[in-house]
Amino acid sequence: MTKRPVIKDLSVPSSKGQIKGRLYLHDKKQKNPLIILAHGLGDSMESVEGYAQTFFENGYDTYLFNFIGGSMLNDMTKMSIFTEKDDLNVVVDYFSNKKRKLILFGASQGGVVASLVASLRNDITALILLYPAFVMKDEMQRLFANQKLPKTFDFAGMCLGKVYVEKLSKYDLWGNSTKFKGPTLIVHGTADQTVPIRYSIEAVRKFTKARLVEVTHAGHGFYGRDQMKVSEEILRFLESVKGISER
């Protein structure tokens, strides 16, 4: 007898507190591939839940969560890509199981964070990046060139702290985020003004097995028909990596 699917709120404990998330699970005994979804800067897990539901409807288990301090609803002054990398690592550790394939999905800044984590681990099967924000280091350098970092600053309507910039300014972002050698799908809109598509073109050159899908006229986010097409493209990619084991 097949058990009914479970959709439940599930928090993962960390040294900084509870990482709040939501699990879409078919059956524990089946060990379906698990897709862990990471949201973008200032967003929340609800921003990627549509994708989580689509993947779930197509036979994948999914887990989405809120980065600690990564949402505009909370204090963001102590957050950086490095604190978010730690959060995602904790989440992956929680679900890591050699009998289950783990796939990372990240949108915008969440895409960079997912890339950093995948580059550090050997238990990730595949990587899916939507308009990954590899622009962030260049953007921060542009904003604070030859300036003393303020304690806090406004960025796109969000109050961030100097911790967001300090380590990033001297960090080899490209080198440390593109070490993942497994299958990587990058999807990016050709009209993205927030993160120009040239950053994803460069990322494809640096990853070992990356492919770029360009969404004509789309900006920083996919909606309506574009989102449907992107979901179909991702599902085809997921089908192609079903027979691949972890690194």
Solvent accessible surface area in square Angstrom, and as a share of the most:
residue,aa,sasa,rsa
1,M,241,1.07
2,T,100,0.58
3,K,122,0.52
4,R,207,0.75
5,P,77,0.49
6,V,65,0.37
7,I,99,0.50
8,K,86,0.37
9,D,106,0.55
10,L,36,0.18
11,S,45,0.29
12,V,2,0.01
13,P,77,0.49
14,S,26,0.17
15,S,123,0.79
16,K,97,0.41
17,G,33,0.32
18,Q,104,0.46
19,I,0,0.00
20,K,132,0.56
21,G,3,0.03
22,R,49,0.18
23,L,11,0.06
24,Y,9,0.03
25,L,12,0.06
26,H,35,0.16
27,D,16,0.08
28,K,138,0.59
29,K,165,0.70
30,Q,96,0.43
31,K,75,0.32
32,N,24,0.12
33,P,28,0.18
34,L,1,0.01
35,I,0,0.00
36,I,1,0.00
37,L,0,0.00
38,A,1,0.00
39,H,0,0.00
40,G,3,0.03
41,L,32,0.16
42,G,10,0.09
43,D,66,0.34
44,S,23,0.15
45,M,14,0.06
46,E,94,0.42
47,S,61,0.39
48,V,3,0.02
49,E,24,0.11
50,G,31,0.30
51,Y,12,0.05
52,A,0,0.00
53,Q,78,0.35
54,T,35,0.20
55,F,0,0.00
56,F,21,0.09
57,E,138,0.62
58,N,78,0.40
59,G,35,0.33
60,Y,9,0.03
61,D,0,0.00
62,T,0,0.00
63,Y,0,0.00
64,L,0,0.00
65,F,0,0.00
66,N,37,0.19
67,F,2,0.01
68,I,53,0.27
69,G,14,0.14
70,G,0,0.00
71,S,5,0.03
72,M,112,0.50
73,L,160,0.80
74,N,86,0.44
75,D,90,0.47
76,M,7,0.03
77,T,33,0.19
78,K,161,0.68
79,M,1,0.01
80,S,2,0.01
81,I,1,0.01
82,F,20,0.08
83,T,32,0.19
84,E,1,0.00
85,K,33,0.14
86,D,72,0.37
87,D,1,0.00
88,L,1,0.01
89,N,33,0.17
90,V,45,0.26
91,V,0,0.00
92,V,0,0.00
93,D,86,0.45
94,Y,106,0.40
95,F,26,0.11
96,S,50,0.32
97,N,58,0.30
98,K,192,0.81
99,K,162,0.69
100,R,23,0.09
101,K,43,0.18
102,L,1,0.00
103,I,3,0.02
104,L,1,0.00
105,F,0,0.00
106,G,0,0.00
107,A,7,0.06
108,S,16,0.10
109,Q,2,0.01
110,G,0,0.00
111,G,0,0.00
112,V,0,0.00
113,V,0,0.00
114,A,0,0.00
115,S,0,0.00
116,L,3,0.01
117,V,0,0.00
118,A,0,0.00
119,S,13,0.08
120,L,117,0.58
121,R,41,0.15
122,N,109,0.56
123,D,25,0.13
124,I,0,0.00
125,T,2,0.01
126,A,0,0.00
127,L,0,0.00
128,I,0,0.00
129,L,0,0.00
130,L,0,0.00
131,Y,24,0.09
132,P,0,0.00
133,A,10,0.07
134,F,3,0.01
135,V,20,0.11
136,M,10,0.04
137,K,43,0.18
138,D,69,0.36
139,E,40,0.18
140,M,3,0.01
141,Q,78,0.35
142,R,156,0.57
143,L,55,0.27
144,F,29,0.12
145,A,57,0.44
146,N,164,0.84
147,Q,114,0.50
148,K,190,0.81
149,L,46,0.23
150,P,51,0.32
151,K,168,0.71
152,T,60,0.35
153,F,22,0.09
154,D,106,0.55
155,F,44,0.18
156,A,81,0.63
157,G,54,0.52
158,M,17,0.08
159,C,73,0.44
160,L,0,0.00
161,G,2,0.02
162,K,85,0.36
163,V,57,0.33
164,Y,4,0.02
165,V,4,0.02
166,E,82,0.37
167,K,113,0.48
168,L,0,0.00
169,S,40,0.26
170,K,187,0.79
171,Y,40,0.15
172,D,85,0.44
173,L,6,0.03
174,W,62,0.22
175,G,29,0.28
176,N,43,0.22
177,S,0,0.00
178,T,14,0.08
179,K,109,0.46
180,F,0,0.00
181,K,122,0.52
182,G,5,0.05
183,P,22,0.14
184,T,2,0.01
185,L,0,0.00
186,I,0,0.00
187,V,0,0.00
188,H,0,0.00
189,G,0,0.00
190,T,56,0.32
191,A,42,0.32
192,D,6,0.03
193,Q,161,0.71
194,T,86,0.50
195,V,2,0.01
196,P,34,0.21
197,I,30,0.15
198,R,149,0.54
199,Y,20,0.08
200,S,0,0.00
201,I,61,0.31
202,E,52,0.23
203,A,0,0.00
204,V,42,0.24
205,R,171,0.62
206,K,85,0.36
207,F,9,0.04
208,T,85,0.50
209,K,124,0.53
210,A,21,0.16
211,R,114,0.41
212,L,40,0.20
213,V,29,0.17
214,E,93,0.42
215,V,16,0.09
216,T,88,0.51
217,H,156,0.70
218,A,6,0.05
219,G,27,0.26
220,H,59,0.26
221,G,7,0.07
222,F,8,0.04
223,Y,167,0.64
224,G,53,0.51
225,R,199,0.72
226,D,42,0.22
227,Q,52,0.23
228,M,126,0.56
229,K,127,0.54
230,V,3,0.01
231,S,10,0.07
232,E,85,0.38
233,E,30,0.14
234,I,0,0.00
235,L,39,0.19
236,R,141,0.51
237,F,15,0.06
238,L,1,0.00
239,E,103,0.46
240,S,78,0.50
241,V,5,0.03
242,K,98,0.42
243,G,80,0.77
244,I,68,0.34
245,S,80,0.51
246,E,48,0.21
247,R,105,0.38
